[in-house]
Each structure stands twice: as structure tokens, then as C-alpha cells.
Amino acid sequence: MLTGDHPETAKAIAKEVGIIPKNMGILPENVARHAVMKATDFDRMTDQEQDALEELPLVIARCAPETKTRMIHALRRRNAFMAMTGDGVNDAPSLSSADVGIAMGSGSDVAKGASKIVLTDDKFNSIVSAIRQGRRMFDNIQKFILHLLTSNVGEVILLVAGLGFRDAQNLAVFPVSPLEILWINMVTSSFPAFGLGREAAAPDVMRRPPHDKKRGVFTNQIMIDMLVYGVIMGALTMVSFCIVIWGANDGNLGAECNKSFSDECIPVFRARACVFAELTWMILLSAWEFKSLRRSMFRLNPDDESRFPLFKDLWSNRFLFWAVIIGGISVFPVVYIPYVNHNLFKHTGI
């Protein structure tokens, strides 16, 4: 608490709101001695003396703008993440120096201009709501990106591996056709990704420490998950393609099966349908798995003690729920409708 009030007034208010305990005797003596300090005493201290304190003062009275800025610098040297509130012109330097400056809606234009957040209702409780929504949006952006890029990794693996499959004319036979890829990217992946963007905040979102501001959405966890899930998708679909071609059809890859349908292309077209269906369903199921980046889809809410919370958790986001269900059902008409399967998607009924 950095205030211009008299030390005794500041101390009384700090006790009332819980910044310092009403019984100062419960604090260690060396901490209690510096818990409440005048700005003149704090300003006389060098940076080294401030850093030597076991705990920085919890309340500083009779503050000047420079005092508030020095406190922010002292906290930064301790690797603290700071949010600063203020409403006056003299608060502008500290508001701009803090990691997050928060101005009152009724405050000065200078304070608002120096801040990252403006509380239009002047209620401190709004800060908690703003942080909660900010963390929710950040999490959902990560989920959105992870879902889309994971499917892309799996598709790249399929296309690169397809260069190794050669037909009778020594032409590459790809496990997925161009229109299948377009359908998966534009239809299968898009709607679940939109659903992930509408996901509610995790129950424990406010129990986490602040996110490292030096890292963007592409954290180590996101990169590892993207590669692991993408490789699993690509590997499993490639195994399915090989089983259909070599396990059920003696390795017959036909001729010019990337262009048109013929009897000798039936094994390739059938294998493509298997790959298309399997990849589609894995992408859709991964959307449910990505509802939380930290927990299994079978236990998304750590506070839910029921034995089978899965359906309730999945149903909580109905847009995502129906996007996954309808996307899974859409595989059947795409695979089995005549002309659409042979001539457009280059696959046939399984």
C-alpha cells in the first residue's frame, strides 16, 4: 500500500483491509519493524539497503511519485510480478512502470493513458474478473492453435510418407487426397477449434501463478504436445493405410490412382477412406482432450468428486460437443455417397 496519507491513517486502513495483521506481534520482529514506513525513510535507503531487507514494507505513507517508482524497481529486483492501481497524475510514472497499470475510471486522463487496464466501475473486484477473463482467453488461444497445428503435423507426415509409395508407373500414391485435406482443415478442424475458443475458464484458473510475460502462446508444453499428438495421428493413420494395402490387398497400388478411379485403384481408394475416417475422428476427439491443457478429458474439474464427470464436462461446452458429434457423423456421407467419394475425394466405401 503506497499512499499519501498520514502513517497512522495508512496503518489503520491497511489493518482493516488485511494488508497487515491487526496484531503485529505475529510477524517476525525484523519484518514488523519495516512493515509500515514513511516515504522519507524508504527514500533515504540505497538500493542495496532495500534489497537487504527480508521483506519490503507492506505500507509506505506520505508517498511521492518517486517513492512509488522506487518500490516497483525494488520489487522487480526480487523478480516480482506487479499490478499497480492509481487515479491521479502523480500515479502515472508508477502505473507505466508496473507490469500491469490499473487506473480508476473516475481518475485523471493521464493515469488512464499510462495504464493497461481502466476500471470503469471503480471497483477493485473487477480486477479479479479481468484477470480471470484474460487467462481464459489466453488458454483458449493456446487450445485453438494446438488443435489446428496438431492436425497439420499429422497431415504433413502422411504427405511426406506418401512420396515413398509408388504405383505401377513409379508415381507417388498419397494416403490422403487434396480435397480430403481441405475438408479436414476447413470443416473437421474449424468448428471444434471455434468451440475451444468459447471454452469457459478452468476451475483452477485463478490458482495458477502469473504467466511468464517473456513467453508467448508457443510455450514448451504447446510445442511438445503439438509434435507428440501430431506424430501419433500421422503414425496411426499411416499404419492403417499400410494394413489395408499390404495386409488385405497384397500391396497393389494400381496406376494413376491420384487422378481417377478404376478397379485396380480400389485398394488405394479404400485405404484412403480408412485414413480419412481415422484422422477425422482422432482430430475430433483431440478437441475434447484439449479442453484442458493440464488435465485428462476424463477429469477436467479437480473439484468434482463424482465418479463419472466426463459427460457433464463435455456437455458444458455445447457448441464444441455438437461440433464433435456432427463432425464424426459427417464422415459417413463423405465416404459412401456415390460420385462424391470416387470423383471428388478419391476414396471409396470401406
C-alpha positions as CSV (number, residue, x, y, z in Angstrom):
1,M,0.0,0.0,0.0
2,L,1.6,3.2,-1.2
3,T,-0.3,6.2,-0.1
4,G,0.0,9.9,0.6
5,D,-2.0,9.5,3.9
6,H,-0.5,10.0,7.4
7,P,1.3,6.9,8.7
8,E,-1.3,6.2,11.4
9,T,-4.2,6.6,9.0
10,A,-2.4,4.4,6.4
11,K,-1.7,1.8,9.1
12,A,-5.3,1.7,10.3
13,I,-6.7,1.3,6.8
14,A,-4.1,-1.4,6.0
15,K,-5.2,-3.4,9.1
16,E,-8.9,-3.0,8.1
17,V,-8.4,-4.4,4.6
18,G,-6.0,-7.1,5.7
19,I,-2.7,-5.8,4.2
20,I,-1.1,-6.1,7.6
21,P,-2.4,-8.1,10.6
22,K,-4.2,-6.4,13.4
23,N,-1.8,-8.0,15.8
24,M,1.6,-7.0,14.5
25,G,3.2,-9.3,17.2
26,I,2.5,-12.4,15.0
27,L,5.1,-11.1,12.5
28,P,8.8,-11.7,12.9
29,E,10.4,-8.7,14.7
30,N,12.6,-7.7,11.7
31,V,9.6,-7.8,9.4
32,A,7.3,-6.0,11.7
33,R,9.9,-3.2,12.2
34,H,9.7,-2.3,8.5
35,A,6.1,-3.3,7.8
36,V,4.9,0.3,7.9
37,M,7.4,3.0,6.8
38,K,7.4,6.7,5.9
39,A,8.3,7.6,2.4
40,T,11.2,9.7,3.6
41,D,12.8,6.7,5.4
42,F,12.3,4.5,2.4
43,D,13.8,7.1,0.0
44,R,16.9,7.5,2.2
45,M,17.7,3.8,1.7
46,T,20.0,2.8,-1.1
47,D,19.1,0.1,-3.5
48,Q,21.4,-2.3,-1.7
49,E,19.8,-1.5,1.7
50,Q,16.4,-2.1,0.3
51,D,17.5,-5.4,-1.2
52,A,18.9,-6.4,2.2
53,L,15.5,-6.2,3.8
54,E,14.0,-9.6,4.5
55,E,10.6,-8.2,3.4
56,L,9.9,-4.9,1.7
57,P,7.5,-2.6,3.6
58,L,3.8,-3.5,3.3
59,V,2.7,0.1,3.8
60,I,4.5,3.3,2.9
61,A,2.9,6.6,3.9
62,R,3.4,10.1,2.7
63,C,4.5,8.8,-0.7
64,A,5.8,10.9,-3.5
65,P,5.7,9.7,-7.2
66,E,9.4,8.8,-6.9
67,T,8.8,6.6,-3.9
68,K,6.2,4.5,-5.7
69,T,8.6,4.1,-8.7
70,R,11.4,3.0,-6.4
71,M,9.2,0.4,-4.7
72,I,8.4,-1.0,-8.2
73,H,12.0,-1.2,-9.0
74,A,12.8,-2.9,-5.7
75,L,10.1,-5.5,-6.3
76,R,11.4,-6.0,-9.8
77,R,14.8,-6.8,-8.5
78,R,13.1,-9.6,-6.5
79,N,11.6,-11.0,-9.7
80,A,8.1,-10.0,-8.6
81,F,5.2,-9.5,-11.0
82,M,3.4,-6.2,-10.2
83,A,0.0,-4.7,-10.7
84,M,-0.3,-1.1,-9.6
85,T,-3.6,0.9,-9.1
86,G,-3.9,4.6,-9.1
87,D,-6.1,7.5,-10.2
88,G,-4.1,10.7,-10.0
89,V,-1.5,12.4,-12.2
90,N,1.2,11.6,-9.6
91,D,0.4,7.9,-10.1
92,A,1.3,7.9,-13.8
93,P,5.0,7.1,-13.5
94,S,4.4,4.1,-11.3
95,L,1.4,2.9,-13.4
96,S,3.5,2.9,-16.5
97,S,6.5,1.2,-14.7
98,A,4.4,-1.7,-13.3
99,D,3.8,-4.9,-15.3
100,V,0.1,-4.0,-15.2
101,G,-1.1,-0.5,-14.5
102,I,-4.7,-0.2,-13.4
103,A,-6.4,3.2,-13.4
104,M,-9.8,4.1,-11.9
105,G,-12.5,5.1,-14.4
106,S,-13.1,8.3,-12.5
107,G,-9.3,9.1,-12.4
108,S,-7.3,11.5,-14.4
109,D,-6.8,11.1,-18.2
110,V,-3.0,11.0,-17.5
111,A,-3.4,8.0,-15.2
112,K,-5.7,6.2,-17.7
113,G,-3.2,6.8,-20.5
114,A,-0.4,5.3,-18.5
115,S,-2.4,2.2,-17.6
116,K,-3.1,-1.1,-19.3
117,I,-6.4,-1.5,-17.6
118,V,-9.1,1.0,-16.7
119,L,-11.8,0.1,-14.1
120,T,-14.8,1.9,-15.5
121,D,-16.9,1.0,-12.4
122,D,-14.1,1.9,-9.9
123,K,-14.5,-1.5,-8.2
124,F,-11.4,-3.5,-7.3
125,N,-13.3,-6.7,-7.6
126,S,-13.4,-6.0,-11.3
127,I,-9.6,-6.7,-11.4
128,V,-10.2,-10.3,-10.4
129,S,-12.8,-10.7,-13.2
130,A,-10.5,-9.1,-15.7
131,I,-7.6,-11.4,-14.8
132,R,-9.9,-14.4,-14.9
133,Q,-11.2,-13.5,-18.4
134,G,-7.7,-12.6,-19.6
135,R,-6.4,-16.0,-18.5
136,R,-9.4,-17.7,-20.1
137,M,-8.8,-16.0,-23.4
138,F,-5.0,-16.8,-23.3
139,D,-5.8,-20.5,-22.5
140,N,-8.4,-20.7,-25.3
141,I,-6.0,-19.2,-27.9
142,Q,-3.5,-21.9,-27.0
143,K,-6.1,-24.6,-27.3
144,F,-7.3,-23.2,-30.6
145,I,-3.7,-23.1,-32.0
146,L,-2.8,-26.5,-30.6
147,H,-5.9,-28.2,-32.2
148,L,-5.3,-26.7,-35.6
149,L,-1.5,-27.3,-35.7
150,T,-1.7,-30.8,-34.4
151,S,-3.8,-31.9,-37.3
152,N,-1.4,-30.2,-39.7
153,V,1.5,-32.1,-38.3
154,G,-0.3,-35.4,-38.9
155,E,-1.2,-34.4,-42.4
156,V,2.4,-33.4,-43.2
157,I,3.6,-36.8,-42.0
158,L,1.1,-38.5,-44.3
159,L,2.0,-36.4,-47.3
160,V,5.8,-36.9,-46.8
161,A,5.4,-40.6,-46.3
162,G,3.3,-40.8,-49.4
163,L,6.3,-39.9,-51.5
164,G,7.6,-43.4,-50.7
165,F,4.6,-45.2,-52.1
166,R,5.0,-45.8,-55.8
167,D,2.4,-47.3,-58.2
168,A,3.0,-49.3,-61.4
169,Q,4.1,-46.1,-63.2
170,N,6.5,-45.1,-60.4
171,L,4.3,-42.2,-59.4
172,A,3.7,-41.3,-55.8
173,V,0.5,-42.5,-54.2
174,F,-0.7,-40.3,-51.4
175,P,-2.6,-41.7,-48.4
176,V,-4.8,-38.6,-48.5
177,S,-6.2,-36.7,-51.4
178,P,-6.1,-32.8,-51.7
179,L,-9.9,-32.5,-51.1
180,E,-9.7,-34.7,-48.1
181,I,-7.1,-32.4,-46.6
182,L,-9.1,-29.4,-47.5
183,W,-12.2,-30.9,-45.9
184,I,-10.4,-31.8,-42.7
185,N,-8.8,-28.3,-42.4
186,M,-11.9,-26.3,-43.3
187,V,-14.7,-28.4,-41.9
188,T,-13.5,-31.1,-39.5
189,S,-11.0,-28.9,-37.6
190,S,-12.5,-25.4,-37.8
191,F,-15.8,-25.9,-35.9
192,P,-14.2,-27.7,-32.9
193,A,-11.5,-25.0,-32.9
194,F,-14.2,-22.3,-32.7
195,G,-15.7,-24.4,-29.8
196,L,-12.4,-24.4,-28.0
197,G,-12.4,-20.6,-28.3
198,R,-15.7,-20.5,-26.5
199,E,-14.5,-22.7,-23.6
200,A,-15.2,-21.4,-20.1
201,A,-12.3,-20.7,-17.7
202,A,-10.8,-23.7,-15.9
203,P,-12.0,-24.1,-12.3
204,D,-8.5,-23.5,-11.0
205,V,-7.5,-20.7,-13.4
206,M,-7.0,-18.2,-10.5
207,R,-4.9,-20.6,-8.5
208,R,-2.1,-20.5,-11.0
209,P,0.9,-18.1,-10.8
210,P,1.1,-15.4,-13.4
211,H,2.2,-16.5,-16.9
212,D,5.8,-15.7,-17.9
213,K,5.4,-12.5,-19.9
214,K,8.6,-13.3,-21.9
215,R,6.8,-16.3,-23.4
216,G,4.0,-16.1,-25.9
217,V,1.4,-18.7,-26.7
218,F,4.0,-21.1,-28.1
219,T,5.3,-22.5,-24.8
220,N,7.4,-25.6,-24.5
221,Q,4.3,-27.5,-23.4
222,I,2.4,-26.4,-26.5
223,M,5.3,-27.3,-28.9
224,I,5.7,-30.8,-27.3
225,D,2.0,-31.5,-27.3
226,M,1.7,-30.4,-30.9
227,L,4.5,-32.7,-32.0
228,V,3.5,-35.7,-29.9
229,Y,-0.2,-35.7,-30.8
230,G,0.7,-34.9,-34.5
231,V,3.2,-37.7,-34.8
232,I,0.7,-40.1,-33.1
233,M,-2.0,-39.1,-35.6
234,G,0.3,-39.4,-38.6
235,A,1.8,-42.7,-37.5
236,L,-1.6,-44.4,-36.7
237,T,-3.2,-43.3,-39.9
238,M,-0.1,-44.5,-41.9
239,V,-0.3,-47.9,-40.2
240,S,-4.0,-48.1,-41.2
241,F,-3.1,-47.3,-44.8
242,C,-0.4,-49.9,-44.9
243,I,-2.7,-52.6,-43.3
244,V,-5.3,-52.0,-46.0
245,I,-2.8,-52.0,-48.9
246,W,-0.5,-54.8,-47.8
247,G,-2.5,-56.7,-45.3
248,A,-5.7,-57.0,-47.3
249,N,-4.7,-56.4,-50.9
250,D,-1.2,-57.7,-51.4
251,G,0.4,-54.3,-51.8
252,N,-1.4,-53.4,-55.1
253,L,-1.1,-49.6,-55.6
254,G,-2.7,-49.6,-59.0
255,A,-1.9,-46.9,-61.6
256,E,-2.7,-43.2,-61.6
257,C,-4.9,-43.5,-58.5
258,N,-4.3,-39.9,-57.7
259,K,-6.3,-38.8,-60.7
260,S,-9.2,-41.2,-61.3
261,F,-11.0,-44.3,-60.0
262,S,-10.6,-47.8,-61.6
263,D,-10.9,-51.4,-60.4
264,E,-7.2,-51.6,-59.8
265,C,-7.4,-48.5,-57.6
266,I,-10.0,-49.9,-55.2
267,P,-7.3,-50.9,-52.6
268,V,-5.8,-47.4,-52.6
269,F,-9.2,-45.7,-52.5
270,R,-10.4,-47.9,-49.7
271,A,-7.1,-47.2,-47.8
272,R,-7.7,-43.5,-48.2
273,A,-11.2,-43.8,-46.8
274,C,-9.7,-45.5,-43.7
275,V,-7.1,-42.8,-43.3
276,F,-9.7,-40.1,-43.8
277,A,-12.2,-41.6,-41.2
278,E,-9.5,-42.3,-38.7
279,L,-7.8,-38.9,-39.0
280,T,-11.1,-37.1,-38.8
281,W,-12.2,-39.0,-35.6
282,M,-8.8,-38.5,-33.9
283,I,-8.9,-34.8,-34.6
284,L,-12.4,-34.5,-33.2
285,L,-11.5,-36.5,-30.1
286,S,-8.4,-34.4,-29.6
287,A,-10.6,-31.3,-29.4
288,W,-12.2,-32.8,-26.3
289,E,-8.8,-33.7,-24.9
290,F,-7.6,-30.1,-25.5
291,K,-10.5,-28.7,-23.3
292,S,-7.8,-28.6,-20.7
293,L,-4.0,-28.4,-21.4
294,R,-3.2,-29.7,-17.9
295,R,-5.8,-32.5,-17.2
296,S,-7.3,-35.5,-18.9
297,M,-10.7,-35.2,-20.5
298,F,-11.9,-37.8,-18.0
299,R,-11.2,-35.5,-15.1
300,L,-11.4,-31.9,-16.2
301,N,-12.7,-30.4,-13.0
302,P,-10.4,-31.1,-10.0
303,D,-13.2,-30.0,-7.6
304,D,-15.8,-32.5,-9.0
305,E,-15.8,-35.6,-6.8
306,S,-18.4,-37.6,-8.8
307,R,-17.3,-40.9,-10.2
308,F,-18.2,-40.2,-13.9
309,P,-17.9,-36.5,-14.6
310,L,-17.0,-37.0,-18.3
311,F,-20.3,-36.3,-19.9
312,K,-21.1,-33.4,-17.7
313,D,-17.7,-31.8,-18.5
314,L,-18.1,-32.4,-22.2
315,W,-21.7,-31.1,-22.3
316,S,-20.7,-27.9,-20.5
317,N,-19.5,-26.5,-23.9
318,R,-22.4,-27.4,-26.2
319,F,-21.0,-25.8,-29.3
320,L,-17.9,-27.9,-29.0
321,F,-20.0,-31.0,-28.1
322,W,-22.2,-30.8,-31.2
323,A,-19.2,-29.8,-33.4
324,V,-17.5,-33.1,-32.5
325,I,-20.6,-35.2,-32.8
326,I,-21.8,-33.8,-36.1
327,G,-18.2,-33.9,-37.5
328,G,-17.9,-37.5,-36.6
329,I,-21.2,-38.4,-38.3
330,S,-20.3,-36.4,-41.4
331,V,-17.6,-39.0,-42.3
332,F,-20.3,-41.4,-43.5
333,P,-21.9,-39.4,-46.3
334,V,-18.5,-38.2,-47.4
335,V,-17.2,-41.8,-47.7
336,Y,-20.3,-43.5,-49.0
337,I,-22.2,-41.1,-51.3
338,P,-21.6,-42.1,-54.9
339,Y,-19.8,-39.7,-57.2
340,V,-18.8,-37.6,-54.2
341,N,-16.5,-40.3,-52.9
342,H,-14.9,-41.5,-56.2
343,N,-14.7,-38.3,-58.2
344,L,-14.2,-35.6,-55.6
345,F,-12.5,-37.2,-52.6
346,K,-10.7,-40.0,-54.4
347,H,-11.8,-42.7,-51.9
348,T,-14.5,-45.4,-51.8
349,G,-16.6,-47.1,-49.2
350,I,-14.7,-49.1,-46.6
